[in-house]
Amino acid sequence: MFRVLIADDENMSLISTERSFDWEKYGFECPLKTTDPYEAQELLSTQRIDAAFLDIRMPGLSGLDIVQECRRRKIETEFIMVSGYSDFSYAKSALQLGVLDFCVKPIQTDETSDILPKLAQRLWQVRLQNDVNIYNQLKNNGNTAATLTRCGLTSAGPYFSVAEIRSQEKRSIEARLFDSSQEMTLLLSDTQAVKIISSDESFTDKEIDLGADSLVVICSLQGLPQQLSTVLKRLHIEANHAPPATRLVRMDSSDLLAWNESFLNLLQYMEHYYADDLSLNDLACRFNLNYTYCSELFTKVMGVSFTKYLNSLRLSKACRMLRQEDRTLEEISREAGFNNYHYFTSVFKKVYSMTPNQYKKEQPWANHQNTP
């Protein structure tokens, strides 16, 4: 959900602004509120606030001053300016700073009915643009406390759950994992998100909404590990490796961090270049691993040989294309990395007990593609 801040030096106006909008309907948390403009500036500087409704005239530090400072610091927050004065000069100054909208107090619900839908759509796009960079930073550099705090994880432990959530239905991922305390959510696409949840109690399956179209890969830990990057890489690999019908994958924290980092990087490389002509010998050399040891890691850690694992990556890509795209089987086979169409069909049928064409016909969209 999106986090909102309302700042107004008049308490009654603060309450009025809060009550003028149906926050939950459009995916917003109950707003943070303050009558102190300096506190508002501090919150915007230290926490991830998706949107802020600011009174233009506040003593000491105006709403326009706050926006200007946030722009200078490149803080990614969308602003709605609120004022009791319907003076065009205020609106002009606000628009010059790139604010999304302007409201005149007292706010009338019927006059602002389009603000939250417009704001939610804008925030979704901003999050999609920025969250991938944050995710890659955490995955590559590990547990950066400032980044976690900035994304909303403002409390620490003692229990943490790290999850990757995927859904075939666009923009349904926010409802797939619920939290009773603190969490950070990174939107990686319309159908994929990563969450880190801090709680006082161990996470349970009851808090996961497993729809027919969803996949949740989750690991619960007592204390957030310093090797957060390793956890995120493992979850991502497991999500890619999960069979199509899988709904929930729970990873054992006891061996989660025991993986060889070079082997993790090798697997991550395979995720991106699975369609290339890959060999275990070349990959072992690239990532400074002994060939025999690398082969043993595939069997021990992934539970399959290198060849079967590579085929599973290619088949997962093929399944995604079969579910989502109206393309020929030969094109799908080639793009997934199977240069021989007949071999692709043979491997697919052996794993899924049906041909690619049968799998394609079973997808919901296939029943409607000819509908006018």
C-alpha positions in Angstrom: 0.0 0.0 0.0 1.1 3.6 -0.5 2.1 5.7 2.4 0.6 9.2 2.8 1.5 12.2 4.9 -0.8 15.1 5.7 0.7 18.3 7.1 -1.4 21.3 8.2 -0.7 23.6 11.2 -4.5 23.7 11.9 -5.6 20.5 13.6 -9.2 20.8 12.4 -8.1 21.2 8.8 -5.8 18.2 9.2 -8.7 16.0 10.3 -10.9 17.5 7.5 -8.4 16.6 4.9 -8.0 13.0 6.2 -11.8 12.5 6.2 -12.3 13.9 2.7 -10.8 10.8 0.9 -11.5 7.1 0.8 -7.8 6.1 1.3 -8.2 2.3 1.5 -10.3 2.1 -1.7 -7.3 3.3 -3.8 -4.5 1.4 -2.0 -3.4 4.0 0.6 -2.5 3.4 4.2 -4.2 5.5 6.9 -2.2 8.8 6.6 0.5 10.0 8.9 -0.5 13.4 10.3 1.4 16.3 11.7 0.8 20.0 12.5 4.5 20.7 12.6 6.1 21.5 9.2 9.6 20.7 10.4 8.4 17.2 11.5 6.8 16.8 8.1 10.2 17.7 6.5 12.0 15.2 8.7 9.5 12.4 7.9 9.9 13.0 4.2 13.7 13.0 4.5 14.0 9.8 6.6 11.0 7.6 5.5 9.5 6.5 2.3 6.4 8.7 1.9 4.7 8.1 -1.4 2.5 11.1 -1.3 2.1 14.2 0.8 -0.8 16.6 1.2 0.8 19.9 2.4 -0.8 23.1 3.6 0.9 25.9 1.6 0.8 28.4 4.5 2.4 27.1 7.7 4.5 29.1 10.2 8.2 28.9 9.8 8.3 26.5 6.9 5.6 26.6 4.1 4.4 23.7 2.1 6.2 25.2 -0.9 9.4 25.3 1.1 9.1 21.7 1.9 8.4 20.7 -1.7 11.4 22.8 -2.9 13.7 21.1 -0.4 12.5 17.6 -1.3 13.1 18.4 -5.0 16.6 19.5 -4.2 17.3 16.3 -2.4 15.7 14.3 -5.2 13.1 12.7 -2.8 10.6 10.7 -4.8 7.3 11.9 -3.3 4.2 13.2 -5.1 2.7 16.4 -3.6 -0.8 17.7 -3.4 -0.9 21.3 -2.1 -3.8 22.5 0.1 -4.6 26.1 0.9 -7.4 28.2 2.3 -6.6 30.9 -0.2 -7.8 30.5 -3.8 -5.1 32.8 -5.1 -3.8 31.8 -8.5 -0.2 32.8 -7.5 -0.1 29.9 -5.0 -1.3 27.4 -7.6 1.2 28.7 -10.1 4.1 28.4 -7.7 3.0 24.9 -6.8 2.7 23.8 -10.4 6.1 25.2 -11.2 7.5 22.8 -8.5 5.9 19.9 -10.3 3.1 19.2 -7.7 0.4 16.8 -8.9 -2.6 18.8 -7.8 -4.0 21.7 -5.8 -6.9 21.8 -3.4 -8.7 24.7 -1.8 -9.9 24.4 1.9 -12.3 23.3 3.0 -12.0 20.3 0.8 -15.2 19.1 -0.9 -15.3 15.4 -1.6 -17.2 15.8 -4.8 -14.6 18.3 -6.1 -11.7 16.0 -5.5 -13.1 12.6 -6.4 -10.5 12.2 -9.2 -7.4 13.0 -7.1 -6.8 9.6 -5.5 -7.3 7.5 -8.6 -4.9 9.9 -10.5 -2.4 9.8 -7.6 -2.5 6.0 -7.3 -1.8 5.6 -11.0 1.1 8.0 -10.9 2.6 6.4 -7.8 2.4 2.9 -9.3 4.4 4.1 -12.3 6.9 5.9 -10.1 7.3 2.8 -7.9 7.9 0.6 -10.9 10.6 2.9 -12.2 12.4 3.2 -8.9 11.9 -0.1 -7.0 13.9 -2.2 -9.4 17.0 -0.1 -8.7 16.4 -0.3 -4.9 16.0 -4.1 -5.2 19.2 -4.5 -7.2 21.0 -2.4 -4.7 19.9 -4.7 -1.9 20.5 -7.8 -3.8 24.0 -6.7 -4.8 25.1 -4.9 -1.6 23.1 -6.7 1.2 21.5 -5.2 4.3 21.7 -1.4 3.8 19.9 -0.1 6.9 19.3 3.3 5.4 17.7 1.8 2.4 15.4 -0.5 4.4 14.3 2.4 6.6 13.7 4.6 3.7 11.4 2.0 2.2 9.3 1.7 5.3 11.0 -0.9 7.4 11.2 1.3 10.5 11.2 -1.4 13.2 13.7 -4.1 13.9 12.8 -7.8 14.6 13.0 -10.0 16.3 11.4 -12.0 13.4 11.7 -11.2 9.7 10.2 -12.8 6.7 11.5 -12.2 3.2 9.2 -13.0 0.3 9.0 -12.8 -3.5 5.4 -12.7 -4.8 4.3 -13.2 -8.3 0.9 -13.1 -9.9 -0.5 -13.7 -13.4 -3.1 -11.1 -12.7 -1.7 -7.6 -13.1 -1.6 -5.4 -10.1 -3.0 -8.0 -7.7 0.3 -8.6 -5.9 -0.2 -6.1 -3.2 -3.0 -8.3 -1.7 -0.9 -11.4 -1.7 0.9 -10.9 1.6 -0.4 -9.2 4.7 1.5 -7.8 7.7 0.5 -6.8 11.2 3.5 -4.6 11.9 6.2 -3.2 9.7 7.1 -4.0 6.1 8.8 -2.7 3.0 7.4 -3.5 -0.4 9.3 -3.3 -3.7 7.3 -3.4 -6.9 9.4 -5.1 -9.6 6.6 -5.2 -12.2 2.8 -5.3 -12.6 3.0 -9.0 -11.5 6.0 -9.2 -9.2 7.0 -7.8 -5.8 9.4 -8.4 -3.0 8.5 -7.8 0.7 10.6 -7.8 3.9 8.4 -8.0 7.0 9.4 -7.3 10.5 7.2 -8.7 13.3 7.0 -9.6 16.9 5.9 -13.1 16.1 6.9 -15.7 13.6 5.2 -15.4 10.3 2.5 -18.0 9.5 0.8 -19.3 6.4 -2.5 -17.8 7.6 -1.1 -14.4 6.6 -0.6 -15.4 2.9 -3.5 -15.0 0.5 -2.8 -17.8 -2.0 -4.9 -17.1 -5.0 -5.1 -19.5 -8.0 -2.9 -17.1 -10.0 -0.2 -16.5 -7.4 3.2 -17.8 -6.3 4.8 -16.9 -3.0 8.4 -17.9 -2.2 9.1 -17.0 1.5 11.7 -17.6 4.2 11.2 -16.6 7.8 14.2 -15.8 10.0 14.8 -14.9 13.6 16.8 -11.7 13.0 17.4 -10.2 9.6 20.6 -11.7 8.2 23.5 -9.5 7.2 23.6 -11.4 4.0 20.3 -10.1 2.8 21.7 -10.1 -0.8 22.1 -13.9 -0.6 18.5 -14.3 0.7 17.1 -12.2 -2.2 19.1 -14.1 -4.8 17.9 -17.4 -3.4 14.3 -16.4 -3.3 14.5 -15.1 -6.9 16.1 -18.4 -8.1 13.5 -20.5 -6.3 10.7 -18.4 -7.8 12.1 -18.9 -11.3 12.6 -22.6 -10.7 9.2 -23.4 -9.2 6.9 -25.6 -11.4 3.9 -23.8 -13.0 1.3 -25.2 -10.5 3.3 -24.2 -7.4 1.5 -21.7 -5.0 3.8 -21.6 -2.0 7.5 -22.3 -1.5 8.8 -22.2 2.1 12.6 -22.1 2.3 14.4 -23.5 5.3 16.4 -20.8 7.0 18.9 -23.3 8.4 20.7 -23.7 5.0 19.6 -20.5 3.4 22.9 -18.7 3.9 25.2 -21.6 3.4 25.4 -21.4 -0.3 28.6 -20.6 -2.1 28.4 -17.0 -3.3 30.1 -17.8 -6.6 27.6 -20.5 -7.3 24.7 -18.0 -6.6 26.2 -15.6 -9.1 26.5 -18.5 -11.6 22.8 -19.3 -11.2 21.9 -15.6 -11.5 23.9 -15.5 -14.7 22.0 -18.5 -16.0 18.7 -16.7 -15.3 19.6 -13.9 -17.7 21.4 -16.0 -20.4 19.6 -19.3 -20.3 18.8 -19.0 -24.1 22.6 -18.9 -24.9 24.7 -22.0 -25.6 25.7 -22.6 -22.0 28.0 -25.4 -20.8 28.9 -26.3 -17.2 32.6 -26.3 -18.0 32.5 -22.7 -19.3 30.3 -21.5 -16.4 32.6 -23.1 -13.8 35.6 -21.3 -15.4 33.8 -18.0 -15.6 32.9 -18.1 -11.9 36.1 -19.6 -10.6 34.6 -22.9 -9.5 36.0 -26.4 -9.9 34.0 -28.3 -12.5 33.4 -31.4 -10.3 32.5 -29.3 -7.3 30.1 -27.2 -9.4 28.4 -30.3 -10.8 28.0 -31.6 -7.2 26.4 -28.3 -6.1 23.7 -28.6 -8.8 22.8 -32.1 -7.5 23.1 -31.2 -3.8 21.6 -27.7 -3.7 19.2 -27.6 -6.7 18.4 -31.3 -6.6 18.9 -31.8 -10.3 21.8 -32.0 -12.8 23.1 -28.9 -14.6 21.3 -30.0 -17.8 18.0 -30.5 -16.1 18.3 -27.2 -14.3 19.1 -25.3 -17.5 16.1 -27.0 -19.2 13.9 -26.0 -16.3 14.8 -22.3 -16.8 14.1 -22.6 -20.5 10.8 -24.4 -19.9 9.7 -21.8 -17.3 10.3 -19.1 -20.0 8.4 -21.1 -22.5 5.5 -21.5 -20.1 5.3 -17.8 -19.5 5.2 -17.1 -23.2 2.6 -19.8 -23.8 0.4 -18.3 -21.0 0.8 -14.7 -22.1 1.7 -14.4 -25.8 0.0 -15.6 -29.0 3.1 -16.7 -30.8 4.0 -19.9 -32.8 5.5 -22.8 -30.9 8.6 -22.6 -33.1 9.2 -19.0 -32.1 8.7 -19.8 -28.4 11.0 -22.8 -28.6 13.8 -20.7 -30.2 13.5 -17.8 -27.8 13.5 -20.1 -24.8 16.8 -21.5 -25.9 15.7 -24.7 -27.6 17.2 -24.6 -31.1 15.6 -28.0 -31.9 11.8 -27.7 -31.8 11.3 -31.5 -31.6 13.7 -31.7 -28.6 11.7 -28.9 -27.0 8.4 -30.7 -27.4 10.0 -33.9 -26.1 11.4 -32.3 -23.0 8.2 -30.3 -22.3 6.0 -33.4 -22.6 8.3 -35.4 -20.3 8.2 -32.7 -17.6 4.5 -31.5 -17.8 2.9 -34.7 -19.2 1.4 -32.7 -22.1 2.6 -31.1 -25.3 3.3 -27.3 -25.5 0.2 -27.0 -27.8 -2.0 -28.7 -25.2 -0.6 -26.5 -22.5 -1.3 -23.4 -24.6 -4.9 -24.3 -25.3 -5.6 -24.8 -21.6 -4.7 -21.2 -20.7 -7.7 -18.9 -20.0 -6.8 -16.3 -22.6 -6.7 -18.9 -25.3 -10.5 -19.4 -24.9 -11.1 -15.8 -25.6 -8.5 -14.8 -28.2 -11.1 -15.0 -31.0 -13.8 -13.2 -29.2 -14.8 -9.9 -30.9 
